[in-house]
Amino acid sequence: MINPQLQARADGAVSCSDGWVVRFIAPDLLEYSQGQAACLVNVRYEASVREQRIYASESSSELFPQLREHLQTAVRHLKGHYVVV
């Protein structure tokens, strides 16, 4: 797909026409899924800078190569201020 489309869904998730989805499953935990594969990503609030930091720097998931790039795209569509670190 040349121009994948992102969509913020009513349930707070962000989905892409390429087939991946980012969704909160807890206030401090995101799930990134693509097809049947999924991995969890930690989120932590940094009060000193008033942002939610998404920790996508380490993963043993087969999804990791595209995970970071997709999260950086998805955060623009999530409610709140998020930074991928």
C-alpha positions in Angstrom: 0.0 0.0 0.0 1.5 3.3 -1.1 -0.2 5.7 1.3 -1.4 3.8 4.4 -4.2 5.5 6.2 -4.3 5.9 10.0 -7.6 6.1 11.9 -8.2 7.1 15.5 -11.0 4.8 16.7 -13.8 5.5 19.2 -12.2 3.0 21.6 -9.0 5.1 21.8 -7.1 2.7 19.5 -5.2 3.8 16.4 -5.5 1.5 13.4 -3.6 1.6 10.0 -4.8 0.4 6.7 -1.5 -1.6 6.5 -3.0 -3.9 9.2 -1.5 -2.8 12.5 -3.2 -1.5 15.6 -2.0 0.3 18.7 -4.4 0.2 21.7 -4.2 0.9 25.4 -5.0 -2.2 27.5 -4.2 -0.4 30.8 -3.1 3.2 31.6 0.5 2.1 31.6 0.4 -0.5 28.8 0.0 -0.4 25.1 -0.6 -3.4 22.8 0.8 -3.2 19.3 -0.6 -5.9 17.0 -0.2 -6.9 13.4 -2.3 -9.8 12.2 -2.1 -12.5 14.8 1.2 -11.3 16.4 1.2 -8.8 19.2 3.6 -7.3 21.8 3.2 -5.1 24.9 4.8 -1.7 25.3 5.3 0.1 28.6 4.0 3.7 29.1 5.1 5.9 32.0 3.9 9.4 33.0 6.7 11.9 33.5 5.2 14.6 35.8 8.2 16.9 35.4 7.7 17.3 31.7 3.9 16.4 31.6 4.1 13.8 29.0 3.6 10.1 28.7 6.7 8.2 27.6 6.3 5.1 25.5 9.2 2.8 26.0 9.8 1.1 22.7 13.6 0.8 22.9 13.8 -2.9 23.8 11.8 -5.9 22.6 12.3 -9.5 21.7 9.2 -9.4 19.5 9.4 -10.2 15.9 7.3 -7.0 15.4 10.1 -4.8 16.8 11.7 -3.6 13.6 8.5 -1.7 12.5 7.1 -1.2 16.1 9.0 2.0 16.8 8.2 3.7 13.5 4.5 2.8 13.8 4.3 4.1 17.4 5.9 7.4 16.4 3.2 7.7 13.7 0.4 6.6 16.0 1.1 8.9 18.9 -0.1 11.9 16.9 -3.6 10.2 16.9 -3.7 9.2 20.6 -5.4 11.5 23.1 -2.8 13.1 25.3 0.9 14.0 24.9 3.1 11.0 24.2 6.8 10.6 23.3 8.3 7.4 22.0 11.7 6.7 23.7 
